[in-house]
Structure formats: structure tokens, C-alpha cells
Amino acid sequence: MAYFDHAATTPMRQSAIDAWVEHAGALNPGGQYKSGRAANCALTDARESIAAALGAQPTEVIFVSSGTEADNVAIRGLYRTAVKSSGLTRVVSSPIEHAAVLETVKSLGAEEGAEVKWLPVGSDGVVADAAVLDEPAAVATCMLANNETGVVQPVAELAERASRVGTAFHVDAVQAVGKIPVDFHALGVTTLAASAHKFGGPRGTGILLAKRSPAPLPLIIGGGQERGIRSGTVDVASAVATAVALAEAVEEMEGEREVVDKLRTKLIRGIIENVPETTVTVDGNVLPGHVHFLFPGASGDAMIMLLDSKGIEASTGSACSAGVSRMSHVLDAMGVGTREGMGALRLTLGRTTTEEEVDFLIRELPAIVERARVAGAL
């Protein structure tokens, strides 16, 4: 198997597996007895490690179940905080967000009366005009790096602009954490979402970084764990494994980036030279190991199935609803044409990617694209 979908999930690091196994028997960290104190000590150490890796304070680290939950808690919670304190109902977002943010923002408009404003995006996938942030809003949000194109956004600049008018700012950093340096305080945002399985931690664990004020109102009410923002007994083993994986990812970031960048360069050159009429969607200011191709006239779904038949695992940005394929909302926002956008292919490399896998993909892809173009013409 040749795996080129590290943006979706990356293999769990052995150090994280070992840490999880070591703490799998941990009991309730809220207990005042010996086993509870031991569990709480491990949880405190994990919180401090994550804070150090992401430029935050330990009290700002909130454990949740996923990046999706972190996005929901932050956006919904900050919106409700603003409505309660100031009556603001305006929400600002970019149209290229992951569904965890995009659908949350849309639901606030549909279900809670929010006035949604969108940040325009250029053909390079970067927010093109931030003027909409000059008017106060309940919450504004923009991802740090796009999950499809890999494009990195100027979040610090956007957050600073929002702060001038007192707008809370949330950043979905799920794709970025563990791949590029991320500093919560330096970004100047109010909340930040991350997901453990994107950097070699366990699935089912997310991180929400949240400043003391304004704090998001909780979506889950209970025993008041995690500053009352996310009640529920914390999974100590997963929290510790997440901290270990993040620390290792940050420590090895530069070395891994150098290796992955070389493989990415080889992959791009090999595909451009061997597959006619091919475009790299965006080739600047993107995450390491992240490359997004457009093969005009090809069927993205056909490419995925044909690649899978060869033992190559990858993904496409196009979605499927009621059995009908449609172009990615990200590419649509960037102004990409339908013929190009329906032939999108995302290939993402990671620390386990080998040169042999890249060579294999370069050999197999030309014939696959040719067949997918036939399917696209039907």
C-alpha cells in the first residue's frame, strides 16, 4: 500500500501508542484519593506539555473529542457569549473552511439568527480582502491552513484587525499543528482548534485552546471539568498520548519537513512531466508535503477508485450528495472552473512516506488519469 492521505489522518506515533498503553489503566483524575491524584498529575503534565508546544498557558488547554468538537465549542460558544454580553449577532468566516466550521457558521445563521458575512478569497486560495472585519462581530473565524489546497492563511493579520473592534477570533489549526510552527499567543486569536490524529496522536482526541476572556459558553453542561467549557471526565491515556505525539512532532518538524519537501518536489516534477494538461492548484505558501493537482476533464471519483485498485490511497476535494458528484466548495470559492475542479486530486505526504511510494505513484498515475478522463467524458 502507498499512502498519500496524511492530511486526512497520519499513522499514530509509536511513542504515543506506548504512552497510551502506559496510562490506559488511569482512573478518575477528579478523585481526591491516591489513584485520582496520580491520574490528575499525568493530565496536568500533558496539559503543560501541549501548552509549551503551542505557545499557550496550561489553563488555556481544553481537552475535547475532536477538532470538529473544538470548532463547534469555540464558534458556537463565543457567539453565544457575545449575544449574551453585547447583543452582537454578526459572524464572519471564509468560504473555504472545513465543514466543521462552515456548517457550524451556516447553522448559526439558519437556527440562531446570525448575520453571516464572508471573507472573499482569491485565485491563490488566500483571503483577498479583510474589510468585513472592520465592523464589530460576535465572532470571526478563518482556518490557519486549508485541508484541500494546503494554503496557509494570514491569520495573525486577520485576528489583529478583528481585535481592533473587539471581535473574538477563532482559528481552525487542525491541518497546521505539528506541520508548521503554531504559537497561540503570537497569533493573537481567542480560541484555536487542533486534532491529535493529524500529528500522530490518537483518534478521538482534540485540543481547544481558549483564552480566559472572552470564554465560550459551554455546549455540554455537567461537572465543570475543563474550566466548565467542556464537562466530562477526561480520557487521561489519550490526553497523555496526544501530548507525547505533539512534542515529538514539534521536535522533529524541521527534519521531517526537509525530507517531505524533497519528496513533494520529486512528485510534482514527475507528474507534471508525465501527465499532459496538469496544473498544481497552488504551489506557494502551502503546508509541507501537501500538493493539490487539477487534471481537467478527469473524473475525480474515478481517479480515487483506480488508484485504490493499484494499492494507492489518496483523496479528492469533490463531494458527493445523493449520489451526484459536485466540485469542492473550496475550488469554487477560488474561481476554479468545473472542468478543472471535477478533476481535483489531493496528495499529502507525511513522515512515513518513502521515495519508493512516490516513484510508484509517478509510474501509475499517467494511465490512471487517462482512464479517468475517459470516464469524465461519459
C-alpha positions as CSV (number, residue, x, y, z in Angstrom):
1,M,0.0,0.0,0.0
2,A,1.2,3.5,-0.9
3,Y,-0.5,6.0,1.5
4,F,-0.9,9.6,0.3
5,D,-3.7,10.9,2.6
6,H,-1.8,12.2,5.6
7,A,-4.0,15.3,5.6
8,A,-6.9,13.0,6.5
9,T,-5.1,11.1,9.2
10,T,-1.5,10.1,9.8
11,P,-0.3,6.9,11.4
12,M,-0.1,7.0,15.2
13,R,3.4,7.5,16.5
14,Q,4.9,4.6,18.4
15,S,5.8,6.9,21.3
16,A,2.1,7.9,21.5
17,I,1.0,4.3,21.5
18,D,3.4,3.4,24.3
19,A,2.2,6.4,26.3
20,W,-1.4,5.4,25.8
21,V,-0.8,1.9,26.9
22,E,1.1,3.0,30.0
23,H,-1.7,5.2,31.1
24,A,-4.7,3.1,29.9
25,G,-5.4,2.0,33.5
26,A,-5.6,5.5,34.8
27,L,-8.6,6.2,37.0
28,N,-10.7,9.3,37.5
29,P,-8.4,12.4,37.5
30,G,-11.0,14.2,39.7
31,G,-10.7,11.8,42.5
32,Q,-9.0,13.1,45.7
33,Y,-7.6,9.7,46.6
34,K,-4.2,8.4,45.6
35,S,-5.2,6.9,42.2
36,G,-7.1,10.1,41.3
37,R,-4.1,12.3,42.3
38,A,-1.8,10.2,40.1
39,A,-4.2,10.4,37.1
40,N,-4.6,14.2,37.6
41,C,-0.8,14.6,37.8
42,A,-0.4,12.8,34.4
43,L,-3.2,15.0,33.0
44,T,-1.5,18.2,34.3
45,D,1.8,17.2,32.8
46,A,0.1,16.6,29.4
47,R,-1.6,20.0,29.6
48,E,1.7,21.7,30.4
49,S,3.5,19.9,27.5
50,I,0.8,20.9,25.0
51,A,0.8,24.5,26.2
52,A,4.6,24.7,25.8
53,A,4.4,23.2,22.3
54,L,1.7,25.7,21.1
55,G,2.6,28.9,22.9
56,A,-0.2,28.8,25.4
57,Q,-0.8,28.7,29.1
58,P,-1.7,25.3,30.7
59,T,-5.0,26.7,31.9
60,E,-5.9,27.6,28.2
61,V,-5.7,23.9,27.2
62,I,-9.1,22.2,27.0
63,F,-9.4,18.5,26.0
64,V,-12.3,17.6,23.7
65,S,-13.1,14.6,21.5
66,S,-12.0,16.0,18.1
67,G,-11.1,19.0,16.1
68,T,-14.7,19.2,15.0
69,E,-15.9,19.5,18.6
70,A,-13.2,22.1,19.3
71,D,-14.5,24.2,16.3
72,N,-18.1,23.8,17.4
73,V,-17.4,24.7,21.1
74,A,-15.4,27.7,20.1
75,I,-17.6,29.2,17.4
76,R,-21.0,28.5,19.0
77,G,-19.7,29.3,22.5
78,L,-18.1,32.6,21.5
79,Y,-21.2,33.5,19.5
80,R,-23.5,32.9,22.5
81,T,-21.1,34.8,24.8
82,A,-21.3,37.8,22.6
83,V,-25.0,37.7,22.1
84,K,-25.4,37.5,25.9
85,S,-23.0,40.3,26.7
86,S,-23.4,42.7,23.8
87,G,-26.3,41.6,21.6
88,L,-24.0,41.2,18.6
89,T,-25.2,38.6,16.1
90,R,-22.8,39.1,13.3
91,V,-20.5,36.2,12.3
92,V,-17.5,36.5,9.8
93,S,-16.0,33.5,8.2
94,S,-14.2,32.4,5.0
95,P,-16.0,30.3,2.4
96,I,-13.1,27.8,2.2
97,E,-13.4,26.4,5.8
98,H,-13.6,22.8,6.7
99,A,-17.2,21.5,7.1
100,A,-16.7,21.6,10.9
101,V,-16.5,25.4,10.7
102,L,-18.5,26.0,7.5
103,E,-21.6,24.1,8.6
104,T,-21.4,25.5,12.2
105,V,-21.4,29.1,10.8
106,K,-24.3,28.3,8.4
107,S,-26.3,26.7,11.2
108,L,-25.9,29.9,13.4
109,G,-27.4,31.8,10.6
110,A,-30.2,29.4,9.9
111,E,-31.1,28.4,13.5
112,E,-29.9,31.3,15.7
113,G,-30.4,34.4,13.6
114,A,-26.8,35.2,13.0
115,E,-25.9,37.6,10.2
116,V,-23.2,35.8,8.3
117,K,-20.6,37.7,6.3
118,W,-17.9,36.0,4.1
119,L,-14.3,36.9,3.6
120,P,-13.5,36.9,-0.1
121,V,-10.8,34.5,-1.4
122,G,-8.5,35.0,-4.3
123,S,-7.5,32.5,-7.0
124,D,-4.4,31.7,-4.9
125,G,-6.7,30.4,-2.1
126,V,-5.8,33.3,0.3
127,V,-8.2,35.7,1.9
128,A,-8.2,38.6,-0.5
129,D,-10.0,41.4,1.4
130,A,-10.5,41.7,5.2
131,A,-12.6,44.9,5.2
132,V,-15.6,43.0,6.5
133,L,-13.6,42.6,9.8
134,D,-13.7,46.4,10.4
135,E,-17.2,46.2,11.8
136,P,-17.7,44.5,15.2
137,A,-19.0,40.9,15.2
138,A,-19.8,38.3,17.7
139,V,-17.1,36.0,16.3
140,A,-14.9,35.8,13.3
141,T,-13.1,32.6,12.1
142,C,-10.5,31.7,9.5
143,M,-8.5,28.5,9.2
144,L,-4.7,28.6,9.5
145,A,-4.2,26.1,6.6
146,N,-6.7,24.7,4.2
147,N,-7.3,21.0,4.3
148,E,-7.7,20.7,0.5
149,T,-5.1,23.0,-1.1
150,G,-2.8,23.3,1.9
151,V,-2.7,27.1,1.6
152,V,-1.6,28.9,4.7
153,Q,-3.7,32.0,5.7
154,P,-2.6,35.3,7.2
155,V,-4.4,34.6,10.5
156,A,-2.3,36.8,12.7
157,E,-3.1,39.8,10.5
158,L,-6.8,38.9,10.3
159,A,-7.1,38.4,14.1
160,E,-5.3,41.7,14.8
161,R,-7.7,43.5,12.5
162,A,-10.7,41.9,14.3
163,S,-9.3,42.8,17.7
164,R,-9.4,46.5,16.8
165,V,-13.2,46.4,17.0
166,G,-13.4,43.9,19.8
167,T,-14.3,40.8,17.8
168,A,-13.4,37.4,19.2
169,F,-11.4,35.3,16.6
170,H,-11.3,31.5,16.3
171,V,-8.7,29.7,14.2
172,D,-9.1,26.1,12.9
173,A,-5.5,25.0,13.1
174,V,-6.2,21.3,12.6
175,Q,-4.1,20.9,9.4
176,A,-1.3,23.1,10.6
177,V,-0.4,21.9,14.1
178,G,2.5,19.5,14.0
179,K,3.5,20.5,10.5
180,I,4.4,24.2,10.9
181,P,5.2,26.3,14.0
182,V,2.0,27.4,15.7
183,D,2.0,29.9,18.6
184,F,-1.4,30.6,20.2
185,H,-0.4,33.9,21.8
186,A,1.6,35.2,18.8
187,L,-1.4,34.6,16.5
188,G,-3.5,36.8,18.7
189,V,-6.6,34.7,18.5
190,T,-9.2,33.9,21.1
191,T,-9.5,30.2,20.5
192,L,-7.7,27.6,18.5
193,A,-8.7,24.0,17.4
194,A,-6.3,21.1,16.8
195,S,-6.8,17.3,16.4
196,A,-4.4,14.7,17.7
197,H,-4.6,12.2,14.9
198,K,-3.3,14.8,12.4
199,F,0.1,14.8,14.1
200,G,0.4,11.1,15.1
201,G,-1.8,11.1,18.2
202,P,-4.9,9.0,18.9
203,R,-8.1,9.5,17.0
204,G,-11.0,10.7,19.2
205,T,-9.0,13.4,20.9
206,G,-9.0,17.1,20.1
207,I,-7.5,20.2,21.6
208,L,-9.2,23.6,22.2
209,L,-7.0,26.5,23.3
210,A,-9.2,29.2,24.9
211,K,-8.2,32.5,26.5
212,R,-9.7,33.4,29.8
213,S,-11.8,36.2,28.3
214,P,-13.9,36.1,26.3
215,A,-14.5,32.5,27.0
216,P,-17.0,30.4,25.0
217,L,-20.2,29.4,26.8
218,P,-20.3,25.6,27.2
219,L,-22.3,23.4,24.8
220,I,-22.1,20.5,27.3
221,I,-23.3,21.1,30.9
222,G,-22.0,18.8,33.7
223,G,-19.4,18.5,36.4
224,G,-17.5,21.6,35.4
225,Q,-14.3,19.9,34.1
226,E,-12.0,21.8,31.7
227,R,-12.9,25.2,33.2
228,G,-16.6,24.4,32.7
229,I,-16.2,24.8,28.9
230,R,-16.3,21.0,28.3
231,S,-17.6,19.0,31.2
232,G,-17.0,15.3,31.3
233,T,-14.3,13.0,32.8
234,V,-11.1,13.5,30.7
235,D,-9.5,10.4,29.0
236,V,-6.1,10.6,30.7
237,A,-4.5,8.0,28.4
238,S,-5.5,9.8,25.2
239,A,-4.5,13.2,26.7
240,V,-1.0,11.9,27.6
241,A,-0.6,10.2,24.2
242,T,-1.6,13.5,22.5
243,A,0.9,15.5,24.4
244,V,3.7,12.9,23.6
245,A,2.8,12.9,19.9
246,L,2.7,16.7,19.7
247,A,6.0,17.1,21.5
248,E,7.7,14.6,19.1
249,A,6.1,16.3,16.1
250,V,7.3,19.7,17.1
251,E,10.8,18.4,17.9
252,E,11.1,16.6,14.6
253,M,9.3,19.2,12.5
254,E,12.2,20.7,10.7
255,G,13.9,17.4,9.8
256,E,10.6,15.9,8.6
257,R,9.9,19.0,6.6
258,E,13.2,18.7,4.7
259,V,12.6,15.1,3.8
260,V,8.9,15.6,2.9
261,D,9.7,18.7,0.8
262,K,12.2,16.8,-1.3
263,L,9.7,14.0,-2.0
264,R,7.0,16.6,-2.8
265,T,9.3,18.3,-5.3
266,K,10.0,15.0,-6.9
267,L,6.3,14.1,-7.0
268,I,5.3,17.3,-8.7
269,R,8.1,17.2,-11.3
270,G,7.3,13.5,-12.1
271,I,3.6,14.1,-12.5
272,I,3.9,17.4,-14.5
273,E,6.4,15.8,-16.9
274,N,4.3,12.6,-17.4
275,V,0.7,13.7,-17.3
276,P,-0.5,16.1,-20.0
277,E,-2.5,19.2,-19.2
278,T,-1.8,19.1,-15.4
279,T,-1.9,22.0,-13.0
280,V,-0.7,22.3,-9.5
281,T,-3.6,24.3,-7.9
282,V,-1.4,26.4,-5.6
283,D,2.4,25.9,-5.4
284,G,3.4,28.6,-3.0
285,N,2.7,29.2,0.7
286,V,1.4,25.7,1.3
287,L,1.9,23.1,4.0
288,P,4.9,20.8,3.6
289,G,4.0,17.6,1.9
290,H,0.7,18.9,0.7
291,V,0.1,19.1,-3.1
292,H,-3.2,19.6,-4.9
293,F,-3.5,18.8,-8.6
294,L,-6.1,19.6,-11.3
295,F,-6.5,17.2,-14.1
296,P,-9.0,18.9,-16.4
297,G,-11.6,16.6,-17.9
298,A,-10.9,13.7,-15.5
299,S,-13.4,12.3,-13.0
300,G,-12.0,12.7,-9.5
301,D,-14.1,9.8,-8.2
302,A,-12.7,7.6,-11.0
303,M,-9.1,8.5,-10.1
304,I,-9.7,7.6,-6.5
305,M,-11.1,4.2,-7.4
306,L,-8.4,3.5,-10.0
307,L,-5.6,4.5,-7.6
308,D,-7.2,2.3,-4.9
309,S,-7.1,-0.7,-7.3
310,K,-3.4,-0.2,-7.5
311,G,-2.9,0.0,-3.8
312,I,-2.5,3.8,-3.7
313,E,-4.6,5.7,-1.2
314,A,-5.4,9.4,-1.9
315,S,-8.4,11.7,-1.8
316,T,-10.2,14.3,-3.8
317,G,-11.8,17.6,-2.7
318,S,-15.1,16.9,-4.6
319,A,-18.0,15.9,-2.5
320,C,-20.9,13.5,-3.2
321,S,-24.5,14.3,-2.3
322,A,-27.4,11.9,-3.1
323,G,-25.1,10.1,-5.5
324,V,-24.3,13.2,-7.5
325,S,-20.7,14.4,-7.5
326,R,-20.0,18.1,-7.3
327,M,-17.0,20.3,-7.2
328,S,-15.3,21.3,-3.9
329,H,-16.6,24.4,-2.3
330,V,-13.0,25.5,-1.8
331,L,-12.2,25.4,-5.5
332,D,-15.5,27.1,-6.3
333,A,-14.6,30.0,-3.9
334,M,-11.2,30.3,-5.7
335,G,-12.9,30.6,-9.1
336,V,-11.7,27.3,-10.5
337,G,-13.8,26.1,-13.5
338,T,-15.9,23.0,-13.3
339,R,-13.9,21.0,-15.9
340,E,-10.7,21.6,-13.9
341,G,-12.3,21.3,-10.4
342,M,-14.0,18.0,-11.0
343,G,-10.6,16.5,-11.8
344,A,-9.0,17.5,-8.5
345,L,-6.7,15.2,-6.6
346,R,-5.1,15.9,-3.2
347,L,-1.9,14.0,-2.4
348,T,-0.5,14.6,1.0
349,L,2.8,13.1,2.3
350,G,4.0,12.5,5.8
351,R,6.8,11.2,7.9
352,T,6.2,7.6,6.8
353,T,6.2,8.4,3.1
354,T,9.0,6.7,1.1
355,E,10.7,7.5,-2.1
356,E,9.6,4.1,-3.4
357,E,6.0,5.1,-2.8
358,V,6.5,8.4,-4.7
359,D,8.2,6.5,-7.6
360,F,5.3,4.0,-7.7
361,L,2.7,6.8,-7.9
362,I,4.6,8.6,-10.6
363,R,4.6,5.4,-12.7
364,E,1.0,4.5,-12.2
365,L,-0.8,7.9,-12.3
366,P,-0.4,8.7,-16.1
367,A,-2.5,5.7,-17.2
368,I,-5.0,6.3,-14.3
369,V,-5.6,9.9,-15.3
370,E,-6.0,8.9,-19.0
371,R,-8.7,6.4,-17.9
372,A,-10.3,8.9,-15.6
373,R,-10.6,11.4,-18.4
374,V,-12.4,8.9,-20.5
375,A,-14.8,8.4,-17.5
376,G,-15.2,12.1,-17.2
377,A,-16.2,12.5,-20.8
378,L,-19.1,10.0,-20.4
